[in-house]
Amino acid sequence: MYKHKGVAVDKLLQSYQKDKDPFITDTTMTFPERSCDFEEFRMLKKLLFPNYWNCGSITKSGNKLKLEIMINELGQALFDGIRPYVSIGEEPGIIVDKVLDRLPDIRETLKRDVEATYKGDPSARSYTEIIRVYPGFMAVLIQRVAHVLYMLKVPTYPRELTEYIHSITGIDIHPGAKIGEYFFIDHGTGVVIGETTEIGEYVRIYQGVSLGVLHFKKDGEDILKKGYKRHPTIGSHVVIGAGAKILGPVTIGDHVSVGANSWIENDIPGHTTVFIAEHPKLIKKQNKEIKK
């Protein structure tokens, strides 16, 4: 049985107390339950944003024991997920402690992602809408946790987590991708972010964007090379329009705007706007009237 030995409980309580409007601070709020989530996602949502998932009571210091129980429940799920993949002699509990102790920092980063989403989407009416509804936020929440596992060199399990959320949201973010703060994926369907992608702060991505590979290196005749930089590096304050493809280990500078459906395989300097110069022509043809 897993029992957390780190500082996550106390640090989370401190994080909860720092919340202020427009984040919900009313611990008695009740929302409709959602039952289609996988176990780790269900627990992470409640621990990271308890007031939005009917767990507001755990934010009070007098209910510390209840928070400890929830932390250990998540810890057990992570422990069971990690255990099949670690080598004999390794202690999954130590890895889980490190992940759980990062939750308060992840929570603060996610709050900044919510802020960026609210400011960057004119259709967003509230932080509540973003936290409970937006698929981009759900995908980033799981990826930020999976990335910690990836950096701790846990094999396979981080990818399981991101593929679970991929199946729910249609957004495919590899756990190896490095993503800065104030990150926002709008709509999100069809977004692909590869393993060695690096993204700065204040980046906004729209649906159908691929941060992918242009071509692969080979180790041998039938084996593709592993573990080298093959995806883009995106600077800060960058907007990438719907359907854009940025491919290979190129660098996109700061304050760049990439137009919809752009195809980029070369570096783009900072303070630049790139877009397709000539859009396909729209041809209108009058249909002949069908005689009865």
VMD Tcl script that draws the C-alpha trace (Angstrom):
set ca {
  {0.00 0.00 0.00}
  {1.43 3.37 -1.03}
  {1.69 6.16 1.58}
  {3.07 9.52 0.56}
  {6.21 10.61 2.42}
  {6.72 14.00 0.78}
  {5.45 17.57 1.19}
  {2.61 17.58 -1.36}
  {-0.21 17.90 1.20}
  {1.14 20.97 2.98}
  {2.25 22.62 -0.27}
  {-1.15 22.04 -1.89}
  {-2.93 23.54 1.11}
  {-0.73 26.62 0.74}
  {-1.51 26.75 -2.97}
  {-5.27 26.51 -2.36}
  {-5.13 29.44 0.07}
  {-3.53 31.65 -2.59}
  {-6.54 31.32 -4.92}
  {-8.53 34.50 -5.48}
  {-11.15 35.76 -7.91}
  {-11.72 34.91 -10.76}
  {-10.81 31.42 -9.51}
  {-13.60 29.89 -7.40}
  {-12.95 30.19 -3.68}
  {-16.39 28.98 -2.54}
  {-15.66 25.48 -1.23}
  {-19.36 24.48 -1.28}
  {-19.87 24.76 -5.05}
  {-21.47 21.67 -6.65}
  {-21.20 20.74 -10.32}
  {-22.53 17.81 -12.39}
  {-20.39 14.70 -12.07}
  {-18.47 13.43 -15.12}
  {-17.91 9.67 -15.35}
  {-15.94 9.14 -18.61}
  {-12.51 10.02 -17.17}
  {-9.70 7.55 -16.57}
  {-8.67 7.12 -12.94}
  {-5.54 9.28 -12.82}
  {-7.29 12.14 -14.64}
  {-10.29 11.97 -12.33}
  {-8.09 12.28 -9.24}
  {-5.74 14.89 -10.67}
  {-8.64 17.18 -11.54}
  {-9.96 16.99 -7.99}
  {-6.59 17.59 -6.36}
  {-5.48 20.38 -8.68}
  {-8.82 22.22 -8.89}
  {-10.96 20.88 -6.04}
  {-13.53 23.69 -6.03}
  {-14.46 22.81 -9.62}
  {-14.90 19.08 -9.03}
  {-16.99 18.96 -5.83}
  {-14.00 18.57 -3.49}
  {-13.76 22.06 -2.06}
  {-13.58 20.76 1.51}
  {-10.00 19.51 1.04}
  {-8.78 23.09 0.64}
  {-9.40 23.74 4.36}
  {-6.53 23.03 6.73}
  {-8.95 21.34 9.14}
  {-9.58 18.66 6.51}
  {-5.91 17.83 6.01}
  {-6.56 14.12 6.66}
  {-9.07 14.02 3.79}
  {-6.48 15.61 1.48}
  {-3.90 13.06 2.63}
  {-6.31 10.24 1.76}
  {-6.83 11.65 -1.73}
  {-3.09 12.15 -2.24}
  {-2.46 8.54 -1.26}
  {-5.26 7.37 -3.57}
  {-3.61 9.14 -6.51}
  {-0.22 7.91 -5.33}
  {-1.47 4.32 -5.36}
  {-2.75 4.71 -8.93}
  {0.60 6.17 -10.03}
  {2.46 3.45 -8.10}
  {0.46 0.72 -9.85}
  {1.04 2.40 -13.22}
  {4.80 2.75 -12.73}
  {5.54 -0.62 -11.10}
  {5.37 -2.86 -14.22}
  {7.93 -0.71 -16.02}
  {10.70 -0.10 -13.47}
  {13.72 -2.35 -13.10}
  {14.16 -4.81 -10.26}
  {15.63 -2.99 -7.28}
  {14.07 0.38 -8.15}
  {11.48 1.74 -5.72}
  {8.33 3.05 -7.45}
  {7.31 4.81 -4.22}
  {10.29 7.17 -4.42}
  {9.32 8.14 -7.97}
  {5.69 8.69 -6.93}
  {6.77 10.91 -4.00}
  {8.75 13.09 -6.43}
  {5.78 13.40 -8.80}
  {3.30 14.25 -6.04}
  {5.64 16.83 -4.55}
  {5.61 18.59 -7.94}
  {1.80 18.91 -7.95}
  {1.70 22.31 -6.19}
  {4.08 23.79 -8.81}
  {2.12 22.16 -11.63}
  {-1.07 23.61 -10.17}
  {0.35 27.15 -10.19}
  {1.51 26.70 -13.79}
  {-1.93 25.43 -14.82}
  {-3.54 28.47 -13.21}
  {-1.39 30.63 -15.49}
  {-2.50 28.50 -18.45}
  {-6.12 29.21 -17.48}
  {-5.37 32.93 -17.36}
  {-3.75 32.82 -20.82}
  {-6.73 30.91 -22.21}
  {-9.23 33.39 -20.79}
  {-7.32 36.37 -22.17}
  {-6.69 34.70 -25.53}
  {-10.16 33.38 -26.34}
  {-13.02 35.86 -26.79}
  {-15.55 33.03 -26.42}
  {-14.28 32.06 -22.94}
  {-16.82 33.39 -20.44}
  {-15.14 32.28 -17.21}
  {-12.27 30.34 -15.67}
  {-14.89 27.73 -14.71}
  {-15.72 27.11 -18.35}
  {-12.05 26.62 -19.21}
  {-11.26 24.27 -16.32}
  {-14.35 22.09 -16.75}
  {-14.82 22.14 -20.53}
  {-11.79 23.05 -22.63}
  {-10.09 19.99 -24.20}
  {-6.83 21.89 -24.65}
  {-6.62 22.56 -20.93}
  {-7.39 18.90 -20.12}
  {-4.64 17.70 -22.45}
  {-2.08 20.13 -21.04}
  {-3.00 19.19 -17.45}
  {-2.16 15.54 -18.09}
  {0.92 16.34 -20.18}
  {2.44 18.49 -17.44}
  {2.17 15.57 -15.00}
  {3.30 13.00 -17.58}
  {6.31 15.20 -18.40}
  {7.52 14.92 -14.79}
  {7.33 11.13 -15.08}
  {9.14 11.30 -18.43}
  {11.95 13.40 -16.93}
  {12.25 10.84 -14.12}
  {12.88 8.29 -16.90}
  {9.79 6.21 -16.24}
  {9.23 4.22 -19.46}
  {5.90 3.79 -21.25}
  {3.56 4.87 -18.42}
  {3.83 8.64 -19.19}
  {2.87 7.82 -22.77}
  {-0.10 5.80 -21.51}
  {-1.38 8.88 -19.70}
  {-1.02 11.20 -22.70}
  {-2.60 8.63 -25.04}
  {-5.58 8.26 -22.70}
  {-6.19 12.01 -22.84}
  {-5.51 11.97 -26.60}
  {-8.41 9.55 -27.02}
  {-10.69 11.94 -25.08}
  {-9.61 15.28 -26.57}
  {-8.13 14.52 -29.99}
  {-4.95 16.33 -28.88}
  {-1.67 14.38 -29.07}
  {1.11 15.83 -26.91}
  {4.10 13.61 -26.24}
  {5.15 13.58 -22.57}
  {8.68 14.53 -23.61}
  {7.65 17.91 -25.01}
  {8.85 20.91 -22.96}
  {6.07 23.47 -22.63}
  {6.41 26.90 -21.04}
  {3.85 28.76 -18.95}
  {0.75 30.62 -20.19}
  {0.15 27.96 -22.86}
  {-3.17 27.80 -24.69}
  {-4.53 25.31 -27.23}
  {-7.76 26.63 -28.79}
  {-10.29 24.05 -30.04}
  {-7.47 21.53 -30.23}
  {-8.75 18.72 -32.45}
  {-5.89 17.27 -34.48}
  {-3.07 19.08 -32.67}
  {0.17 17.04 -32.62}
  {3.20 18.06 -30.52}
  {6.20 15.75 -30.84}
  {8.63 14.42 -28.24}
  {11.54 16.85 -28.68}
  {9.39 19.95 -29.17}
  {10.28 22.94 -26.97}
  {7.73 25.72 -26.46}
  {8.31 29.06 -24.75}
  {5.88 31.17 -22.75}
  {2.66 32.84 -23.95}
  {2.21 30.51 -26.93}
  {-1.20 29.99 -28.54}
  {-1.94 27.08 -30.89}
  {-5.08 26.40 -32.90}
  {-6.65 23.20 -34.18}
  {-4.87 20.97 -36.68}
  {-1.37 22.27 -35.89}
  {1.51 19.80 -36.16}
  {4.85 20.41 -34.47}
  {6.36 17.38 -36.10}
  {9.22 15.73 -37.97}
  {10.32 16.57 -41.51}
  {12.43 13.45 -42.02}
  {13.99 10.68 -39.92}
  {17.58 9.55 -39.38}
  {18.38 5.86 -39.50}
  {20.49 3.86 -37.07}
  {20.52 0.92 -39.42}
  {18.76 -0.46 -42.44}
  {15.45 -1.06 -40.70}
  {15.72 0.95 -37.45}
  {15.05 4.66 -37.04}
  {17.44 6.60 -34.81}
  {16.20 7.33 -31.28}
  {16.67 10.20 -28.89}
  {17.80 13.11 -31.07}
  {16.33 16.58 -31.63}
  {13.86 16.27 -34.51}
  {10.98 18.61 -33.61}
  {10.67 22.42 -33.58}
  {11.69 24.91 -30.93}
  {9.02 27.59 -30.53}
  {9.89 30.91 -28.89}
  {7.71 33.00 -26.58}
  {4.69 35.14 -27.56}
  {3.99 33.01 -30.63}
  {0.62 32.37 -32.31}
  {0.30 29.36 -34.64}
  {-2.80 29.37 -36.84}
  {-5.11 26.46 -37.63}
  {-3.67 23.71 -39.80}
  {-0.09 25.03 -39.75}
  {2.72 22.47 -40.01}
  {6.09 23.30 -38.47}
  {8.41 20.42 -39.20}
  {11.90 19.40 -38.18}
  {14.36 20.88 -35.63}
  {13.69 24.44 -36.78}
  {13.59 27.47 -34.51}
  {10.68 29.91 -34.44}
  {11.71 33.16 -32.78}
  {9.85 35.26 -30.22}
  {6.81 37.35 -31.21}
  {6.08 35.36 -34.38}
  {2.65 34.91 -35.95}
  {2.24 31.83 -38.17}
  {-0.74 32.01 -40.51}
  {-3.27 29.22 -40.97}
  {-2.19 26.27 -43.12}
  {1.42 27.48 -43.36}
  {4.09 24.87 -44.10}
  {7.37 25.70 -42.35}
  {10.63 23.77 -42.55}
  {13.11 26.61 -42.03}
  {13.95 28.91 -39.12}
  {11.77 31.99 -38.67}
  {13.36 35.04 -37.01}
  {11.66 36.89 -34.19}
  {9.07 39.63 -34.72}
  {7.93 38.08 -38.02}
  {4.57 37.19 -39.55}
  {4.47 34.29 -42.01}
  {1.48 33.27 -44.10}
  {0.52 31.68 -47.41}
  {0.97 34.35 -50.11}
  {-1.61 33.02 -52.53}
  {-4.65 31.15 -51.32}
  {-6.36 28.72 -53.70}
  {-8.98 30.44 -55.82}
  {-12.61 29.75 -55.03}
  {-14.51 28.86 -58.19}
  {-18.26 29.28 -58.24}
  {-20.23 27.39 -60.88}
  {-23.94 27.71 -61.37}
  {-25.63 24.32 -61.43}
  {-28.03 23.69 -64.28}
  {-31.66 23.56 -63.25}
  {-32.90 19.98 -63.22}
  {-36.08 19.57 -65.22}
  {-38.80 17.46 -63.71}
}
mol new
graphics top color blue
foreach p $ca { graphics top sphere $p radius 0.5 }
foreach p [lrange $ca 0 end-1] q [lrange $ca 1 end] { graphics top cylinder $p $q radius 0.2 }
display resetview
